Structure formats: structure tokens, C-alpha cells
């Protein structure tokens, strides 16, 4: 039902010390960091860097909970908030947040570089050609500023609705309509790729229909350097279930590109009414988490993760809200408003660092080697009081380690 054999691999590891090959010695093997990206919104990490002294303990406690589960996080680069006044950015605080994530052994993703929502209002005073240049300059600046620190970017967000978005006038919808959707996508991706050729670049959308697939098809035909297909899965109105998950996976696997579930939400409260078309239109001042719905959240999240982890093209899953009350005020987090962990938090911790982890003791043979077998990722190999690191990446190539 959940075949995850493809998540594992093996390689023969030779161990040496100053005296030569280390033969017939006990070796402790421990997975330290999954190759798979188990993510969550890293907004609390950024908040810790910018918090007043009286709030630091609150966010520090949340960061401690975050790091015990996740190896990947999304940080907010919404243009209207990152640069509320032209030329005045949140760069310094963001650098501290990214560096904290790196120190925790986690990778960071920036979200998003181009989006019609939360756009910078000050752009609207400029003619369209200037707006376009400022959009490309903004991408070059952010990607360049974080090159070598931040390896993943949502380059453009929600392009299916972008040209027809009419809730309010904004600079990016203007760009989309003036230049065309595919030319705009290509221009912003090219700018990101030029600023950091090694960065992993995503297109991202909440629309998981054939419309999105058609946009991706057009992009690939136009030479847009998409590295990853991003799928938003906000489920405030109810769990998708196996059938929809498999339908969505089948729709996008045809491109052969890695798939990231970039924004996953399952709530532990009353569901949003089904007639709500734009989730932002729903307001509930008493949207609370309850024990009954927390168990529903735990069970549905576990099934979803097992389904996605079993699909070979899925390379990342990101829980959008780490704590309740973040987006829409929903009980959508893995921890409650008071920072206590929910059942879903404990389930994910046990799944990722228990069932889906690798830890065992082996012994080198007469050749000074042993077979490293387990989930793909970065391992600590310990012999006596010496520890070295090795990556089990599925290549199957032999490697030699020196203590």
C-alpha cells in the first residue's frame, strides 16, 4: 500500500584511520538528516530574530519544537512586506533567520519572488516598463543576496489566476496582462537562474487542475527553467483524500519533474463552509482547536504523508502553519496557540525520526568495510570516539572514510 523502498539505498563504506584500514570493529550508523525535505513554515524562526525581548522566550520555545522535526522551512519574502518602502528591505533580519536555520541543519526556501498578492503598493506609481525592470531587479537582488545560504525559491506564485485576478489592482497582474503570462514567467525564472544557477526554482499554485498543467506545459515548451512543480494543498474545507491526491499526482507526474507539496494545511477545528470560493473571504473569530478535531487532523495528515512519501517524484512536503492562528486565524498548526504540541506534531516526529529513520550497529569486515543501508540522507558513522559523516544518496558508489 505504501511502498517506500525507493527512499532507501545502500553503499559499501571503507573506514581508515592513521594505521590503515579499520578491520573487525563495531560501527554505529545513524541517519542525521533526511534527503527528503520534511518542511514547515519557518515564520516563527524569522519572528524570533525580530522579536522584542519580552517575546523571545515564546518564539525560542517554538523554534526548539520546530527543529526537533523538520529539516526544511519556508521564509516569507512577500514583496509588500519585505520592502514596504522602496529601498528599505528586511534583509538583515532575514539573513539572521536563514543562518539560524542553517545552524539547525535545515535548508531554507524563499516565498515568493513574484506574486500579485502582497505586492509592493509603491510600484503602482511607475509605468509598466519600469515595473517590469524593478520586478527583475528585485529578483536579482534577493536571490543574489542569499546565494549560498538559501537554495530554494518559489519564483512565481499562482499564475493560473494571475491574469484575471480582480480583487484589487496590482503591479504583477498588470505585468501579466501587458507582457503575457508565459513571457512573464520566463523573464522571472531567467532572472532567478542568472542570479544563482545552483538554486532550485519552483513554480507554485493552488490550482491543481489541467489549467495549471497546461501552464507548465507551455512554460517547458518556452524553455522556462522550472526545477520543481509546487503544489499547494490548503484543506481548510476538508481533507482531499486518497483519490484526489492520486489524481493530482497523476496529472503532474507526466512532466517527470520533482514535485513539492509546498503549502499543506489540515485543520483541527470546524471546517470552513464549502461555499467559500476564496479562503481569504472566511472570517471566524472563534475558530478553535478541539481534541476531537485534533485526532482527525492527526489521522488525515498521517495518511497524506504516507501516500506522498511513497510517490517517487515527491521530494518535499511542507506544513504551512507550524502554529495555530497564522493564516486566516485557523487552527491549522502542528502546535497550539499556547505552543503546546498537538497529536499531529508527535505523529510526524515519530514517523520522520522513528519509522522513517535509520539507526543500527554494524561491524567492519576483513576488508575494513561494511554495508551502509537505510533511508537516503546524511549519516554519522561512529567508531569508538571518532565520528565522520557520509551521504547515502542512492548512487551505490563505494566510498572511503578516514577517522
Helices and strands as residue ranges (DSSP letters): G 5-7, E 8-17, E 20-21, E 26-34, E 37-41, H 43-50, G 53-55, H 56-67, E 72-76, H 79-82, H 91-103, E 107-114, G 121-125, H 128-145, E 152-157, H 159-162, H 171-179, H 181-195, E 200-205, H 210-221, E 228-235, H 241-253, E 258-266, G 279-281, H 291-309, E 314-319, H 343-350, I 351-355, E 359-363, E 369-375, E 377-383, E 386-392, E 399-402
